[in-house]
């Protein structure tokens, strides 16, 4: 009690604030704190990943080529649907949406410019007497400032963490982004065959672009504004297409019989399942355009792999990220909460809806991956 009487009110207040922070703030790791400085993290990542500017540009150009071709093919798929052709308002709106769609291959050179980077972070001034809490507070304020600035001003340079192994489509911006963090093995490597890279990275890009015409985002127009431009008959056809996918995934069992539920929720996962089917078909068509212009490709050296065709390598690349062991407890959580289907279902649901897969592997007609009837997702 004597020590307490000697303590000033200011110090007591600091102690109380400190205890509140300790009890309410989650454990923070030093590496996690780098997310407050995403461009510095990206700068370190970019410098360590690419030995030369030419190497960085090569990857960027290859992915850029993929995206342009995928957009072209997906646009052709959507606009070729008879019920879209009959609905002139919808047809014109979708033409405009694809034409105005922006994209970003997030491999940036601007953060390698010291002058630009110093200017970007000029507002953060650390003093010699700053505590860790002081520095952390300044970083959080800068993060908030950045978010407000993006709302008020047009973004000129890409200001995000490029190390994320991710890609995304933003319907309110009508924009697609793939981050450099995704462009690493086993997804992509400069020494991988083009056929594999097209299957892996091409499919991921196409999946995200496919979200532009999924059951939710399709009603966002070229400017990213909600606009229901379909007439009733067009909506009915769209519902037929999506209902087929819902019913198909509802039948896929992903857990043992003692779990309830043990099947995929087709309605919950609809948008992701649509993006998978649309994306894989569009990526494959774009890949075939590429192989017509580039007919030769070296074979893999391993004797058991030398016989794989380019189409087979493409499809192997497209499903490689499904090859992940998912615990039953995790799958149980997914089927009740996650808009993505478990990996097993993503493979079993998507592949049969792309007839080229069954042909590539010479599956018997009527077999699991070459069914006589399947869902036509933006195909006919």
VEXDREN-2710 file (C-alpha; in Angstrom, 1 decimal):
% VEXDREN-2710
k/r/px/py/pz
1/UNK/0.0/0.0/0.0
2/UNK/3.0/2.3/0.8
3/UNK/4.4/1.8/-2.8
4/UNK/0.9/2.5/-4.2
5/UNK/0.8/5.8/-2.3
6/UNK/4.2/6.8/-3.8
7/UNK/3.0/6.1/-7.3
8/UNK/1.7/9.1/-9.3
9/UNK/-1.7/9.1/-10.8
10/UNK/-0.2/9.3/-14.3
11/UNK/1.9/6.2/-13.7
12/UNK/-1.2/4.4/-12.3
13/UNK/-3.1/5.3/-15.4
14/UNK/-0.3/4.1/-17.7
15/UNK/-0.3/0.8/-15.8
16/UNK/-4.1/0.3/-16.1
17/UNK/-3.9/1.1/-19.9
18/UNK/-1.0/-1.4/-20.2
19/UNK/-3.0/-4.1/-18.4
20/UNK/-6.1/-3.5/-20.7
21/UNK/-3.9/-3.8/-23.8
22/UNK/-2.2/-7.0/-22.5
23/UNK/-5.5/-8.6/-21.7
24/UNK/-7.2/-7.7/-25.0
25/UNK/-4.6/-7.8/-27.6
26/UNK/-3.8/-11.1/-29.3
27/UNK/-0.3/-12.4/-29.4
28/UNK/1.7/-10.6/-32.0
29/UNK/4.8/-12.0/-33.7
30/UNK/7.5/-9.8/-35.1
31/UNK/7.0/-11.2/-38.6
32/UNK/3.3/-10.5/-38.4
33/UNK/4.1/-6.8/-37.7
34/UNK/5.6/-6.5/-41.1
35/UNK/2.1/-6.5/-42.6
36/UNK/2.0/-3.0/-41.3
37/UNK/4.7/-2.2/-43.8
38/UNK/3.5/-4.1/-46.9
39/UNK/5.6/-2.3/-49.4
40/UNK/8.8/-2.8/-47.5
41/UNK/7.9/-6.5/-47.1
42/UNK/7.2/-6.7/-50.9
43/UNK/10.5/-4.8/-51.7
44/UNK/12.5/-7.4/-49.8
45/UNK/10.5/-10.3/-51.4
46/UNK/10.9/-8.9/-54.9
47/UNK/14.6/-8.3/-54.6
48/UNK/15.3/-11.8/-53.3
49/UNK/13.0/-13.5/-55.8
50/UNK/14.1/-11.9/-59.1
51/UNK/17.8/-11.8/-59.9
52/UNK/17.3/-9.4/-62.8
53/UNK/14.7/-7.0/-64.2
54/UNK/14.4/-9.1/-67.3
55/UNK/13.4/-12.2/-65.2
56/UNK/10.7/-10.2/-63.4
57/UNK/9.4/-8.8/-66.7
58/UNK/9.4/-12.2/-68.3
59/UNK/7.1/-13.6/-65.6
60/UNK/4.9/-10.6/-65.8
61/UNK/4.6/-10.8/-69.6
62/UNK/3.7/-14.5/-69.5
63/UNK/0.9/-14.0/-67.0
64/UNK/-0.3/-10.9/-68.8
65/UNK/-0.6/-13.0/-72.0
66/UNK/-2.6/-15.7/-70.1
67/UNK/-5.0/-13.1/-68.7
68/UNK/-5.7/-11.4/-72.0
69/UNK/-6.4/-14.7/-73.7
70/UNK/-8.6/-15.9/-70.9
71/UNK/-10.7/-12.7/-70.8
72/UNK/-11.1/-13.0/-74.6
73/UNK/-12.2/-16.7/-74.4
74/UNK/-14.5/-16.2/-71.4
75/UNK/-16.2/-13.2/-73.1
76/UNK/-16.8/-15.4/-76.2
77/UNK/-18.2/-18.2/-74.0
78/UNK/-20.7/-16.0/-72.2
79/UNK/-21.8/-14.0/-75.3
80/UNK/-22.3/-17.2/-77.3
81/UNK/-25.1/-18.4/-75.1
82/UNK/-28.4/-18.2/-77.2
83/UNK/-30.4/-16.8/-74.3
84/UNK/-27.8/-14.0/-73.8
85/UNK/-27.9/-13.2/-77.5
86/UNK/-31.6/-12.8/-77.4
87/UNK/-31.4/-10.3/-74.5
88/UNK/-29.8/-7.3/-76.2
89/UNK/-29.6/-5.2/-73.0
90/UNK/-27.8/-8.0/-71.1
91/UNK/-25.6/-8.8/-74.1
92/UNK/-24.5/-5.2/-74.4
93/UNK/-23.9/-4.8/-70.7
94/UNK/-21.7/-7.9/-70.6
95/UNK/-19.7/-6.8/-73.6
96/UNK/-19.0/-3.5/-71.8
97/UNK/-18.2/-5.3/-68.6
98/UNK/-15.5/-7.5/-70.2
99/UNK/-14.1/-4.7/-72.3
100/UNK/-13.7/-2.4/-69.2
101/UNK/-12.5/-5.1/-66.9
102/UNK/-9.1/-4.2/-65.4
103/UNK/-6.5/-6.5/-64.2
104/UNK/-3.2/-6.3/-62.3
105/UNK/-0.3/-8.8/-62.3
106/UNK/1.1/-7.6/-59.0
107/UNK/4.8/-7.7/-59.7
108/UNK/5.7/-4.1/-59.1
109/UNK/8.8/-2.2/-60.0
110/UNK/7.8/1.1/-58.3
111/UNK/8.8/-0.2/-54.8
112/UNK/12.3/-0.8/-56.0
113/UNK/12.6/2.9/-56.4
114/UNK/14.1/4.3/-53.2
115/UNK/12.9/7.8/-53.8
116/UNK/9.3/6.7/-54.3
117/UNK/9.4/4.4/-51.2
118/UNK/10.9/7.1/-49.0
119/UNK/8.2/9.5/-50.1
120/UNK/5.5/7.0/-49.5
121/UNK/6.5/6.4/-45.9
122/UNK/7.6/10.0/-45.2
123/UNK/4.6/10.5/-42.8
124/UNK/6.0/7.8/-40.4
125/UNK/8.6/9.4/-38.2
126/UNK/10.0/7.3/-35.4
127/UNK/11.7/9.1/-32.5
128/UNK/14.6/7.8/-30.5
129/UNK/12.5/7.8/-27.3
130/UNK/9.5/5.9/-28.9
131/UNK/8.4/2.7/-27.2
132/UNK/7.3/-0.3/-29.1
133/UNK/3.7/0.8/-28.4
134/UNK/4.4/4.3/-29.8
135/UNK/5.8/2.9/-33.0
136/UNK/3.0/0.4/-33.4
137/UNK/0.4/3.2/-32.9
138/UNK/2.1/5.3/-35.6
139/UNK/1.9/2.4/-38.0
140/UNK/-1.7/1.8/-37.3
141/UNK/-2.5/5.4/-37.9
142/UNK/-0.7/5.3/-41.2
143/UNK/-2.6/2.2/-42.2
144/UNK/-5.9/4.0/-41.4
145/UNK/-4.7/7.1/-43.4
146/UNK/-3.9/4.8/-46.4
147/UNK/-7.4/3.3/-46.3
148/UNK/-9.0/6.8/-46.2
149/UNK/-6.7/8.0/-49.0
150/UNK/-7.8/5.2/-51.3
151/UNK/-11.4/6.2/-50.8
152/UNK/-10.7/9.8/-51.7
153/UNK/-8.1/9.7/-54.4
154/UNK/-7.6/7.6/-57.5
155/UNK/-4.9/4.9/-56.8
156/UNK/-2.0/5.4/-59.3
157/UNK/0.5/2.8/-58.0
158/UNK/-0.3/-0.6/-56.6
159/UNK/-0.2/-0.3/-52.8
160/UNK/-0.6/-3.8/-51.4
161/UNK/1.4/-6.7/-50.0
162/UNK/2.6/-8.6/-53.1
163/UNK/3.8/-11.6/-51.1
164/UNK/0.2/-12.9/-50.6
165/UNK/-0.3/-16.3/-52.3
166/UNK/-3.6/-15.1/-53.6
167/UNK/-5.7/-13.8/-56.5
168/UNK/-9.1/-12.1/-56.3
169/UNK/-11.8/-10.5/-58.4
170/UNK/-13.4/-7.3/-57.0
171/UNK/-16.9/-6.8/-58.5
172/UNK/-17.3/-3.2/-57.3
173/UNK/-14.1/-2.3/-59.1
174/UNK/-14.6/-4.7/-62.0
175/UNK/-11.0/-5.7/-61.5
176/UNK/-8.9/-8.8/-61.1
177/UNK/-5.6/-9.1/-59.3
178/UNK/-3.1/-11.9/-59.0
179/UNK/-0.3/-11.4/-56.4
180/UNK/3.3/-12.3/-57.0
181/UNK/3.2/-14.5/-53.9
182/UNK/1.1/-17.0/-55.9
183/UNK/3.6/-17.1/-58.7
184/UNK/5.9/-19.6/-56.9
185/UNK/6.4/-23.3/-56.9
186/UNK/4.4/-25.5/-57.0
187/UNK/2.0/-23.1/-58.7
188/UNK/4.5/-21.6/-61.1
189/UNK/8.1/-21.8/-62.0
190/UNK/10.1/-20.5/-65.0
191/UNK/11.5/-24.0/-65.5
192/UNK/8.1/-25.7/-65.5
193/UNK/6.6/-26.6/-68.9
194/UNK/4.3/-24.0/-70.3
195/UNK/1.4/-26.5/-70.4
196/UNK/1.7/-27.0/-66.6
197/UNK/2.0/-23.3/-65.9
198/UNK/-1.1/-22.6/-68.1
199/UNK/-3.1/-25.3/-66.1
200/UNK/-2.0/-24.0/-62.7
201/UNK/-1.7/-20.2/-63.0
202/UNK/-4.0/-19.9/-66.0
203/UNK/-6.8/-21.7/-64.1
204/UNK/-6.4/-19.6/-61.0
205/UNK/-6.6/-16.4/-63.1
206/UNK/-9.6/-17.8/-65.0
207/UNK/-11.3/-18.8/-61.8
208/UNK/-11.1/-15.3/-60.4
209/UNK/-12.2/-13.7/-63.7
210/UNK/-15.0/-16.3/-63.7
211/UNK/-16.4/-14.6/-60.6
212/UNK/-17.4/-11.7/-62.8
213/UNK/-20.2/-13.9/-64.2
214/UNK/-21.0/-16.0/-61.1
215/UNK/-24.6/-15.8/-59.7
216/UNK/-23.7/-12.9/-57.4
217/UNK/-21.3/-10.7/-59.3
218/UNK/-22.9/-11.0/-62.7
219/UNK/-25.4/-8.2/-61.8
220/UNK/-22.5/-5.7/-61.2
221/UNK/-22.0/-3.6/-64.3
222/UNK/-18.9/-2.4/-66.0
223/UNK/-18.5/0.4/-63.5
224/UNK/-19.0/-1.9/-60.5
225/UNK/-22.5/-0.8/-59.7
226/UNK/-25.4/-3.1/-59.1
227/UNK/-27.6/-3.3/-62.1
228/UNK/-30.0/-6.2/-62.9
229/UNK/-29.9/-6.0/-66.7
230/UNK/-31.5/-9.4/-67.3
231/UNK/-35.1/-9.8/-68.5
232/UNK/-37.2/-12.5/-66.9
233/UNK/-36.5/-15.2/-69.6
234/UNK/-32.8/-14.6/-69.3
235/UNK/-32.9/-15.0/-65.5
236/UNK/-34.8/-18.2/-65.9
237/UNK/-32.1/-19.6/-68.1
238/UNK/-29.4/-18.5/-65.7
239/UNK/-31.3/-20.2/-62.9
240/UNK/-31.4/-23.4/-64.9
241/UNK/-27.7/-23.3/-65.3
242/UNK/-27.0/-22.6/-61.6
243/UNK/-29.6/-25.1/-60.3
244/UNK/-27.8/-27.9/-62.2
245/UNK/-24.5/-27.0/-60.4
246/UNK/-26.3/-26.8/-57.0
247/UNK/-27.9/-30.3/-57.5
248/UNK/-24.6/-31.8/-58.7
249/UNK/-22.6/-30.7/-55.7
250/UNK/-25.4/-31.6/-53.2
251/UNK/-24.7/-35.2/-54.3
252/UNK/-21.0/-35.2/-53.5
253/UNK/-20.2/-36.9/-50.1
254/UNK/-17.1/-35.6/-48.5
255/UNK/-17.4/-37.1/-45.0
256/UNK/-18.1/-40.6/-43.6
257/UNK/-21.7/-41.5/-42.9
258/UNK/-21.5/-40.9/-39.2
259/UNK/-21.2/-37.1/-39.9
260/UNK/-24.3/-35.0/-40.3
261/UNK/-24.2/-33.3/-42.7
262/UNK/-21.7/-35.2/-44.8
263/UNK/-22.4/-33.8/-48.3
264/UNK/-21.4/-30.5/-49.9
265/UNK/-23.9/-27.7/-49.6
266/UNK/-24.4/-26.8/-53.2
267/UNK/-26.2/-23.5/-52.6
268/UNK/-23.6/-22.3/-50.1
269/UNK/-20.7/-23.0/-52.5
270/UNK/-22.4/-22.1/-55.7
271/UNK/-20.4/-19.0/-56.7
272/UNK/-17.1/-20.7/-56.1
273/UNK/-18.2/-23.9/-58.0
274/UNK/-19.4/-21.7/-60.9
275/UNK/-16.1/-19.9/-61.0
276/UNK/-14.3/-23.2/-61.0
277/UNK/-16.3/-24.6/-64.0
278/UNK/-16.2/-21.3/-66.0
279/UNK/-12.6/-20.7/-65.2
280/UNK/-11.3/-24.2/-66.2
281/UNK/-13.2/-24.1/-69.5
282/UNK/-12.0/-20.6/-70.4
283/UNK/-8.4/-21.4/-69.3
284/UNK/-8.4/-24.5/-71.4
285/UNK/-9.6/-22.7/-74.5
286/UNK/-7.0/-20.0/-74.0
287/UNK/-4.4/-22.7/-73.6
288/UNK/-5.4/-24.3/-76.9
289/UNK/-5.0/-20.9/-78.6
290/UNK/-1.5/-20.8/-77.1
291/UNK/-0.5/-24.3/-78.3
292/UNK/-1.7/-23.4/-81.8
293/UNK/0.8/-20.6/-81.9
294/UNK/3.4/-22.5/-80.0
295/UNK/3.1/-26.1/-81.3
296/UNK/6.4/-27.5/-79.8
297/UNK/7.3/-28.2/-76.2
298/UNK/10.0/-30.3/-74.7
299/UNK/9.1/-33.6/-73.0
300/UNK/9.6/-34.3/-69.3
301/UNK/12.7/-36.4/-68.7
302/UNK/11.3/-39.0/-66.3
303/UNK/10.4/-42.1/-68.3
304/UNK/7.0/-42.4/-66.6
305/UNK/6.2/-38.8/-67.4
306/UNK/7.5/-38.5/-70.9
307/UNK/4.3/-39.9/-72.4
308/UNK/2.1/-37.1/-70.9
309/UNK/0.5/-35.0/-73.5
310/UNK/0.2/-31.2/-73.3
311/UNK/-3.5/-31.4/-72.5
312/UNK/-2.8/-33.9/-69.7
313/UNK/-0.1/-31.6/-68.3
314/UNK/-2.5/-28.7/-68.4
315/UNK/-5.1/-30.6/-66.4
316/UNK/-2.6/-31.9/-63.9
317/UNK/-1.5/-28.3/-63.3
318/UNK/-5.1/-27.2/-62.9
319/UNK/-5.8/-29.7/-60.1
320/UNK/-2.4/-29.6/-58.2
321/UNK/-3.7/-27.2/-55.5
322/UNK/-6.5/-29.6/-54.7
323/UNK/-3.9/-32.2/-53.7
324/UNK/-4.0/-31.4/-50.0
325/UNK/-5.0/-33.6/-47.0
326/UNK/-7.9/-32.0/-45.2
327/UNK/-8.9/-33.4/-41.8
328/UNK/-12.5/-34.5/-41.3
329/UNK/-12.9/-31.8/-38.6
330/UNK/-11.8/-29.1/-41.0
331/UNK/-14.1/-30.5/-43.8
332/UNK/-17.0/-30.5/-41.3
333/UNK/-16.4/-26.8/-40.6
334/UNK/-16.1/-26.1/-44.4
335/UNK/-19.4/-27.7/-45.5
336/UNK/-21.3/-25.6/-42.9
337/UNK/-19.5/-22.3/-43.2
338/UNK/-17.1/-22.0/-46.2
339/UNK/-18.3/-20.8/-49.7
340/UNK/-15.5/-23.0/-51.1
341/UNK/-16.2/-26.7/-51.5
342/UNK/-13.6/-29.1/-49.9
343/UNK/-10.8/-30.0/-52.3
344/UNK/-12.1/-33.5/-53.0
345/UNK/-15.5/-32.0/-54.1
346/UNK/-13.8/-29.2/-56.2
347/UNK/-12.1/-31.9/-58.3
348/UNK/-15.0/-34.3/-58.5
349/UNK/-17.5/-31.5/-59.3
350/UNK/-15.5/-29.4/-61.7
351/UNK/-13.6/-31.9/-63.9
352/UNK/-16.7/-33.8/-65.3
353/UNK/-18.1/-30.5/-66.5
354/UNK/-15.2/-29.9/-68.8
355/UNK/-15.4/-32.6/-71.5
356/UNK/-11.8/-31.9/-72.7
357/UNK/-10.5/-33.5/-69.5
358/UNK/-12.2/-36.9/-70.2
359/UNK/-10.9/-36.8/-73.8
360/UNK/-7.4/-35.9/-72.7
361/UNK/-7.1/-38.9/-70.4
362/UNK/-9.1/-41.2/-72.7
363/UNK/-11.7/-41.9/-70.0
364/UNK/-14.5/-44.2/-71.2
365/UNK/-17.7/-42.4/-72.2
366/UNK/-20.2/-42.6/-69.3
367/UNK/-17.4/-42.9/-66.6
368/UNK/-17.0/-40.6/-63.6
369/UNK/-14.9/-38.0/-65.4
370/UNK/-16.5/-38.3/-68.8
371/UNK/-20.2/-38.4/-68.1
372/UNK/-22.8/-38.5/-70.9
373/UNK/-24.7/-35.6/-69.2
374/UNK/-23.1/-32.8/-67.2
375/UNK/-23.8/-29.2/-66.2
376/UNK/-23.1/-26.7/-69.0
377/UNK/-21.7/-23.7/-67.3
378/UNK/-21.5/-20.9/-69.9
379/UNK/-21.2/-23.6/-72.5
380/UNK/-23.7/-25.3/-74.8
END
